Amino acid sequence: MKKVIIVFGDLSQDISEMIGANYDVVKTEKNLDGLLALSGKLTEPDVVLTNGTVLSGMNEGKVNRSQTMLLRLEKIRSMWPKTKIILILPIDAQIV
């Protein structure tokens, strides 16, 4: 069974319950910052499922959600190079 971490804001627990029969959900988090804070305590999952809009938005004291999301995902990739990252964005997302 694939090990999955879900980072999906307030919906993380609901999504965990929906897919829990088919996947081993090892952790749910509300945002990418929370996941990064705990990453040293977790083993590498097979999949990180995230809504890229659930993050603090702060990067070097400025609000830039796109850049912040990409930096957080890059950190996850460098820590867990074999983990598949599934990023779900709203249709109107603007990545700059």
N, C-alpha and C positions, 0 to 999 in steps of 0.2 A: 504494500500500500504506500502510495506517495506521501511524503511528509510535506505539509503545506503551512505557510504562515499567511494570515489574512490581515491586510492593512486597509481598512475600508471605512474609517470614521465610525459613526454611531451604528452603522450596519454590519460591522465586523462580526459580532456575535450571531446575528441573524444568518449571515452567509455561512458561518461556521456550521450552524445547525442544518442548513440546507444541503451542504456537501459532505457533512461528517460521516455519512454512511459509506461513502466511496473513497474518502481520503482521510489520512491521519492529520488532523488539524493540530499542530503542535503549539501554536500561539496565535492569538488575535491581538491586534494593536489598533489604536485609533488613528495614529499618524506615523509617518516615516521617521520622524525624530525619536519617537518612543521605541520603534524597532531598533534603530541604531544605538540607542542607549543600552538596550538589553542584548545586543548582538553577541557580545563576548561571552555571554552565559548560555547561548543557544548553539546547538549543533547545526551544521549546514543543512537547510531544507532542500527538498527537490524543487519546490516552487514557492515564489512569493507572489501572491495575488494582491494587487493594489489599485486603488483609485488614486491616480496621481495628484488629485486636487486636495488630498488630506495631508497637509503639512503646515508648518508654522508660517511659511512665506517670508521669513527673515533670512537674509544672507548678507553678511558684512554690514548689518545695521540698516539695510534697505529692504523694502518690500519688493520682491521679484519672484513670484510663485513659479514661473517657468524655470528660471535658473536654479532656484532652490530645489525643485523637484529633480532636475537633471543631476545636480550635485549629490543629492541623497541617493539616487539610483546608482550613480557611479560608485559611491562608497559601498553600497550593498554588493555591487558587482565585484569590487576589489576584495571584499571580505569573503564572499562566497562565489567564486568564479564558475562553479558548475551548476549553480542554482538558476532555474528558468524564472525570469521575471515577466509576469503577465500584467501589463499596464492597461487599465481601462479608463478611458477619458470620455467626458461628455462630448456630444457631437459639435458643440460650439467652442470647444477648447482651442485656445490660441497659444501655441508653443512658439516662442520667439527665440 
